């Protein structure tokens, strides 16, 4: 499986992204740096869009890009240009959308504990929908909408009771989880009644998101079946057919060549088949179908460039040796290996090497043994300080989960397209890090 952005080429051992060499990018913008192939990012939105157009139809389906995967003002502008919606899950993400002048009526608001201020600002600007996650929140939305003299559209987030096959920390739809209203326990039915009784709320339908980095479509199938069955039950009780169904995100991508995610087309085709079949079975009209891909749009578009600072060979039990290659970033720009045991691939990006491959570990510069980017990889034995390493598929949950641990400035994001590079998020500097200090 290809793990590089679509406009990547390799010439004489040098990696080029959208026509610009990794070496030139590193020279001009420094390292570490996230390099985003703008056309790759846009092309994945277009793929989701055309798969939905062909199946559910353009008017009857929507995409809300999950901003948590990676969001900046420029990204919000690309989304607006591509004609898709945005899922925000905090006041901060909403602020980015507002700064980008993103159309409010294409924003969906998530979060299991939205503050009153977040709800107020969402209602004030006129977001398309708020996805309610608890009874407290239904009350809060009702109160605030009433104060503002508005009626707010909402969806209810449901927990269909699915054990999705992914890392425990990114599975979200089993029973013992903080998200959503359980269908099985009756909580979802109670929430539906409460939302219908609220006078400043328009309950448009239901949402579920079963987890992230999912390869196996079975979980999506069962989730859709259970939510549609629930919609039929609610129709029977309340005599209302809800117009909206949102099946969330979670579509997996390839991080290493052996990963085999399904194509966007096949995921959407399957979803269409299931939704159609279930609606027919329960005598429901096909609802407006939304999805919230984050990783599958942002992830494959981006490569992280690091510069090698030091290398060091250590002896392992059994007489083998391992080359520790330290780069100038690490867990502050990619927490995923430490947090989820995530695997990545790496390539020497600035030259070819004919040296024999040797067992290597790519590590960061942080003060932790667990600051490992790639635990075990064969790399040429002559990798040396000053070399550039490229790690693909870092566009989702890399920069967005980056931290200032060890007072490390967060890396920039550089958009490349047709041989041109431009900074869309600049590198932090010492002044940024000191900005919050209050000298009394
Ligand atoms: N919708 C909802 C309600 C979500 O909670 C999420 C992700 C998405 C959509 C987008 O999921 P995606 O298509 O990106 O898989 N930090 C973790 C992933 C956490 C995902 C949280 N929610 C990671 O790095 O793997």
Boltz pocket constraint, residues with backbone or C-beta under 6 A from the ligand:
constraints:
  - pocket:
      binder: B
      contacts: [[A, 66], [A, 68], [A, 69], [A, 87], [A, 110], [A, 169], [A, 170], [A, 209], [A, 211], [A, 212], [A, 213], [A, 248], [A, 249], [A, 250], [A, 251], [A, 292], [A, 293], [A, 294], [A, 295], [A, 296], [A, 336], [A, 340], [A, 396], [A, 397], [A, 401]]
      max_distance: 6.0
